Amino acid sequence: MRLPGHDNRQQPTDRVTSLSPGLPLYFMYNGRRACRWADTLSARYIRPTSLSKLYGDALLVKLTAEMRRIIEEQKIGYVATVAPDGTPNLSPKGTCLLLDDSHIMFGEIRSPNTVKNIAERPIVEVNFVDIFSRKGVRCKGPARFIRHDDDEFDKLLPPFRIEWGDDLCSLFHGIVVIDIESASNMVSPAYDIGSKEPDLRQRWLKYFSNLQPESSKPARGSDENTI
Ligand SMILES: Cc1cc2nc3c(=O)[nH]c(=O)nc-3n(C[C@H](O)[C@H](O)[C@H](O)COP(=O)(O)O)c2cc1C
């Protein structure tokens, strides 16, 4: 079906968006318009929190079990924001956690540019890559920064404390929450030439193990919280 103003090229089948084919047609069309309108508004006029006030969770997608697995296991997300001059700003955030099926959050410790960019242009993309299975997930949507003196901060902090401990969490200036409006899986082109996941896992495990100096091999019981 051709939708006016919509990119009609075929989307990968493993992509989930907030506008699933299960929804009524009128919502697909008007929903897409709403998305573009929301993007424009959120980028130019609306403070990040206003998006969810306007639409609630209507524009959000639910991550699949496989997507959640990758995010939960990898923890480190590469977060892209848009700088004032329109150039990309990308940096790793190792404290990423799933808030629920439609939200990712991370602790802001030392990410001044990400926070500034989100305040002006809240749409972000975050990528997670499993370097062993050579698979990943990419998510996009508006983000908002919750300062450490905000009531919501205290509600969001407990899972971070469990995962990372009090020392690291005491460094948080705030927490960034990303509303996921679209998400898709990524797989390495290695799979296109017939590679199988167990073989890739073995190959890359060996590769990364060999990169470790002898002195950094873990001692028994050395599994402290660290990013
Ligand atoms: C492995 C790794 C994990 C990191 N995790 C976080 C994090 O969870 N939160 C944070 O604020 N900074 C984290 N950082 C630091 C930021 O990525 C870094 O300070 C970056 O320059 C911030 O850039 P920005 O101001 O453009 O966001 C991490 C860096 C690395 C290398």
The ligand as an SDF file (V2000), in Angstrom:
LIG
                    3D

 31 33  0  0  0  0  0  0  0  0999 V2000
   32.4510    2.0410   28.2460 C   0  0  0  0  0  0  0  0  0  0  0  0
   31.9110    3.4130   28.5530 C   0  0  0  0  0  0  0  0  0  0  0  0
   30.7200    3.5200   29.2530 C   0  0  0  0  0  0  0  0  0  0  0  0
   30.2140    4.7860   29.5770 C   0  0  0  0  0  0  0  0  0  0  0  0
   29.0390    4.8860   30.2360 N   0  0  0  0  0  0  0  0  0  0  0  0
   28.5170    6.1060   30.5340 C   0  0  0  0  0  0  0  0  0  0  0  0
   27.2630    6.2310   31.1870 C   0  0  0  0  0  0  0  0  0  0  0  0
   26.5630    5.2610   31.4660 O   0  0  0  0  0  0  0  0  0  0  0  0
   26.8310    7.4750   31.4760 N   0  0  0  0  0  0  0  0  0  0  0  0
   27.5450    8.6040   31.1730 C   0  0  0  0  0  0  0  0  0  0  0  0
   27.1010    9.7070   31.4460 O   0  0  0  0  0  0  0  0  0  0  0  0
   28.7340    8.5090   30.5370 N   0  0  0  0  0  0  0  0  0  0  0  0
   29.2350    7.2950   30.2020 C   0  0  0  0  0  0  0  0  0  0  0  0
   30.4290    7.1990   29.5520 N   0  0  0  0  0  0  0  0  0  0  0  0
   31.1940    8.4200   29.2820 C   0  0  0  0  0  0  0  0  0  0  0  0
   30.6800    9.1870   28.0930 C   0  0  0  0  0  0  0  0  0  0  0  0
   30.3990    8.3570   26.9880 O   0  0  0  0  0  0  0  0  0  0  0  0
   31.7410   10.2400   27.7010 C   0  0  0  0  0  0  0  0  0  0  0  0
   32.0020   11.1010   28.7810 O   0  0  0  0  0  0  0  0  0  0  0  0
   31.3330   11.0110   26.4680 C   0  0  0  0  0  0  0  0  0  0  0  0
   32.4160   11.8060   26.0420 O   0  0  0  0  0  0  0  0  0  0  0  0
   30.1210   11.8780   26.7070 C   0  0  0  0  0  0  0  0  0  0  0  0
   29.8340   12.5780   25.5500 O   0  0  0  0  0  0  0  0  0  0  0  0
   28.5290   13.4710   25.3880 P   0  0  0  0  0  0  0  0  0  0  0  0
   28.6970   14.6880   26.2650 O   0  0  0  0  0  0  0  0  0  0  0  0
   28.5090   13.7810   23.9430 O   0  0  0  0  0  0  0  0  0  0  0  0
   27.3790   12.5960   25.8150 O   0  0  0  0  0  0  0  0  0  0  0  0
   30.9230    5.9540   29.1950 C   0  0  0  0  0  0  0  0  0  0  0  0
   32.1190    5.8250   28.4500 C   0  0  0  0  0  0  0  0  0  0  0  0
   32.5970    4.5630   28.1290 C   0  0  0  0  0  0  0  0  0  0  0  0
   33.8600    4.4720   27.3210 C   0  0  0  0  0  0  0  0  0  0  0  0
  1  2  1  0
  2  3  1  0
  2 30  2  0
  3  4  2  0
  4  5  1  0
  4 28  1  0
  5  6  2  0
  6  7  1  0
  6 13  1  0
  7  8  2  0
  7  9  1  0
  9 10  1  0
 10 11  2  0
 10 12  1  0
 12 13  2  0
 13 14  1  0
 14 15  1  0
 14 28  1  0
 15 16  1  0
 16 17  1  0
 16 18  1  0
 18 19  1  0
 18 20  1  0
 20 21  1  0
 20 22  1  0
 22 23  1  0
 23 24  1  0
 24 25  2  0
 24 26  1  0
 24 27  1  0
 28 29  2  0
 29 30  1  0
 30 31  1  0
M  END
$$$$
